[in-house]
Amino acid sequence: MPSSIHHDIVLPVPPKVVFDELLDADRFAAFSGTPAQIDPVEGGSFSLFSGQILGRNIELVDGERVVQAWRVAGWEPGVYSVARFDLRASGTGTEIGFDHTGYPTAAHDELDAGWHAMYWNPMRSHLEAS
């Protein structure tokens, strides 16, 4: 079973907009449809999807990169994975190189599908409607 997830996603907005969607609590809540609390600084904590996803921002490069210590609330205490979003301008849009590593192996299929269902698809719909 793979221990990492890689997605290449293209969204129809500039990288700074995608960066803000990931780190602004109101914007995150707007695309996800659930409450979000995000302290958008390095070391800042976040709680997403009504507390189902928790973590800290490890590295933030405005409009270019977001790296997070990321966990599902139900995982064993102290277990964190790393979610990395690399944002690159592509025409008028953004190419996201996404990597998720270090999660419990049994969670692979659910996480892989969850990134599409909970992040990429609703974010794309929200951005296209804006």
ZAROLO-141708 format. One line per field, with one value per residue (C-alpha): residue number from 1; residue in one letter; x negated, y negated, z. Coordinates in Angstrom, 1 decimal, m for minus. Each point is the difference from the previous one (the first is absolute). Example, Ala and Ser with C-alpha at 12.3 -4.5 7.8 and 13.67 -1.06 7.14 Angstrom:
! ZAROLO-141708
n [1, 2] .
res [A, S] .
east [m12.3, m1.4] .
north [4.5, m3.4] .
up [7.8, m0.7] .
! end
This chain:
! ZAROLO-141708
n [1, 2, 3, 4, 5, 6, 7, 8, 9, 10, 11, 12, 13, 14, 15, 16, 17, 18, 19, 20, 21, 22, 23, 24, 25, 26, 27, 28, 29, 30, 31, 32, 33, 34, 35, 36, 37, 38, 39, 40, 41, 42, 43, 44, 45, 46, 47, 48, 49, 50, 51, 52, 53, 54, 55, 56, 57, 58, 59, 60, 61, 62, 63, 64, 65, 66, 67, 68, 69, 70, 71, 72, 73, 74, 75, 76, 77, 78, 79, 80, 81, 82, 83, 84, 85, 86, 87, 88, 89, 90, 91, 92, 93, 94, 95, 96, 97, 98, 99, 100, 101, 102, 103, 104, 105, 106, 107, 108, 109, 110, 111, 112, 113, 114, 115, 116, 117, 118, 119, 120, 121, 122, 123, 124, 125, 126, 127, 128, 129, 130] .
res [M, P, S, S, I, H, H, D, I, V, L, P, V, P, P, K, V, V, F, D, E, L, L, D, A, D, R, F, A, A, F, S, G, T, P, A, Q, I, D, P, V, E, G, G, S, F, S, L, F, S, G, Q, I, L, G, R, N, I, E, L, V, D, G, E, R, V, V, Q, A, W, R, V, A, G, W, E, P, G, V, Y, S, V, A, R, F, D, L, R, A, S, G, T, G, T, E, I, G, F, D, H, T, G, Y, P, T, A, A, H, D, E, L, D, A, G, W, H, A, M, Y, W, N, P, M, R, S, H, L, E, A, S] .
east [0.0, m1.4, m1.1, 0.3, 2.6, m0.9, 2.5, m0.5, 3.0, 0.7, 2.3, 1.2, m1.4, m3.4, m2.2, 0.6, 3.8, m0.6, m2.4, 2.7, 2.6, m2.2, m0.8, 2.9, 2.5, 3.0, m1.0, m0.7, 3.4, 1.6, m1.3, 0.2, 3.4, m1.2, m1.6, m3.7, m2.4, m3.4, m2.9, m1.7, m3.6, m2.8, 0.6, 3.6, 2.6, 3.0, 3.3, 1.9, 3.2, 1.6, m3.1, m0.4, m3.4, m2.6, m3.6, m2.6, m1.4, m3.7, m1.0, 1.8, m1.4, 2.7, 1.5, m2.5, 0.1, 1.9, m1.4, 2.1, m0.3, 3.4, 2.1, 3.4, 1.5, 0.6, m3.6, m2.1, m1.2, m3.2, 0.3, m0.4, m0.6, m1.4, 2.1, m1.9, 1.6, m2.4, 1.7, m1.2, 1.5, 1.2, 1.5, 2.8, 0.3, m2.0, m1.6, 0.0, m2.6, 1.4, m1.7, 1.3, m2.4, m0.4, 3.6, 1.1, m0.2, 3.5, 1.3, m1.4, 3.1, 2.3, m2.5, m0.7, 3.8, 0.5, m2.3, 2.1, 3.3, m0.7, m2.7, m0.5, 3.6, 1.7, m2.8, 0.2, 3.8, m0.3, m2.6, 1.8, 3.2, m1.8] .
north [0.0, m3.4, m2.3, m3.2, m1.8, m2.2, m2.1, m2.5, m2.4, m3.0, m2.8, m3.0, m2.7, m1.5, 1.7, m2.8, 0.8, 3.7, m0.9, m2.1, 2.7, 2.3, m2.4, m2.4, 1.5, m1.7, 0.9, 3.6, 0.2, m1.4, 2.8, 2.8, m0.8, 0.6, m2.1, m0.7, m1.6, m0.9, m2.0, m0.9, m0.2, 2.4, 2.0, m1.0, 2.7, 0.9, 1.9, 0.9, 1.8, m0.7, 1.3, 3.2, m1.1, m1.7, m1.2, m2.7, m2.0, 0.9, m2.1, m2.7, m1.8, m2.5, 1.1, 2.8, 2.7, 1.3, 2.8, 1.3, 2.5, 1.5, 2.6, 1.6, m0.6, 3.8, 1.0, 1.2, m3.0, m1.6, 1.5, m2.7, 0.2, m2.7, m1.6, m2.1, m2.3, m1.4, m2.8, m0.9, m2.6, 1.6, m2.5, m1.7, 3.0, 2.0, 3.4, 1.6, 2.7, 1.6, 2.6, 1.7, 2.2, 1.7, 1.0, 3.3, 2.5, 1.3, m3.6, m0.2, 0.7, m2.1, m2.9, 0.2, m0.2, m2.6, m2.5, 0.0, 0.1, m2.5, m2.3, 0.0, 0.4, m2.4, m2.5, 0.1, m0.4, m2.9, m1.8, 0.5, m1.5, m3.0] .
up [0.0, m0.9, 2.8, m2.0, m2.2, m2.9, m1.9, m2.8, m0.1, m2.2, 1.3, m2.1, 2.3, 0.8, 2.7, 2.6, m0.2, 0.7, 2.8, 1.6, m0.5, 2.1, 2.7, 0.5, 2.3, m1.6, m3.5, 1.1, 1.6, m3.1, m2.3, 2.5, 1.4, 3.6, 2.8, m0.2, 2.4, m1.5, 1.5, m3.3, 1.2, 0.3, 3.2, 0.0, 0.6, m2.0, 0.5, m3.1, m0.9, 3.4, 1.8, m2.0, m1.3, 2.3, m0.4, m0.2, m2.9, m0.3, m3.0, m1.8, m3.1, m1.1, m3.3, m0.4, 2.7, 3.0, 2.1, 2.9, 2.8, m0.6, 1.8, 0.2, 3.4, 0.5, m0.6, 3.0, 2.1, m1.3, m3.5, m2.7, m3.7, m2.3, m2.7, m2.5, m2.6, m2.6, m2.1, m3.4, m2.4, m3.3, m2.4, 2.0, 2.3, 2.6, m0.2, 3.5, 0.6, 3.1, 2.2, 3.1, 2.0, 3.4, 0.6, 1.4, m2.9, 0.6, m0.7, m3.6, m2.1, 2.1, 0.0, m3.7, m0.8, 2.7, m1.5, m3.1, 1.7, 2.8, m1.6, m3.7, m1.3, 2.4, m0.3, m3.8, 0.1, 2.4, m2.0, m3.4, 1.6, 1.4] .
! end
